[in-house]
């Protein structure tokens, strides 16, 4: 299984809070210079995945707010 699929599967198994903690760990390792390219790319994939999740939630909130305003 390639890294992209592994990360996607990992994202599905982790809460957003867990994903953010993992991103923080990766960032700390990057700052220390003790991280390889593959691990750094995993961090990029995690950030993109979190951003996608946040975007989807924001869109759902907008829909709910619009529906609620229409009912009033």
N, C-alpha and C positions, 0 to 999 in steps of 0.2 A: 504494500500500500504506500502511495507517495505521501510526502509531508503535508501537502495541501489537504488531502482526504483525512489524514490522521488529525490534523488541527481542526477540521470541520467536525469530526466525530468527537474530539475533545471538547469543543465548544458546546455541543449538544448535551454533554454530560456535566458541564460546569455551570454554576449560577453566574450571573454577571458580576457579582461581588468576587467570586473565586477567580474569574477571568481578570478582573482589575488587579487583584493581588498578584497574579502571575505576571501581568504586565509590569507591575512595580518591581518584582524580583528581576525580571529581564532587564529593566532600565538600570537597576543598581549594578548588575553584572556588566552592562555596557559601559557604565561610568568607571568601573574598575578595570576595564580592558580585558576581562577574563571570559569573553563570550565569543563563540565562533559565528560564522556567517549563517549557518543553518538555524541556530538558536535565535539569532537576531531576526531572521526572516519569520520565525515562529511568532515573535513579538509583533511584527508588522501584521501578520495574519490575525492575531488576537485583537489588535487595535481596530482593524477593519471590521472584524466580526462584531465587536462591541458597538462600533459606530453604526453598523447596520441594524443591530437590535434596538439601539436608542432611537434611530430614525423611524423604525416601524412602530415603536411605542408612541412616539410623538404624533405620528399620523393617526393612530387609533384614538389618541386623546382628542385630537382635532375633530375627528368624526363624532365622537361621543359628545363633545361640547356643542357641535353644530346641531346634533339631534336633540340635545337637551334644550337649546335655545329655540328650536322649532316647536317644541312641545309647550313652551311657555306662552 
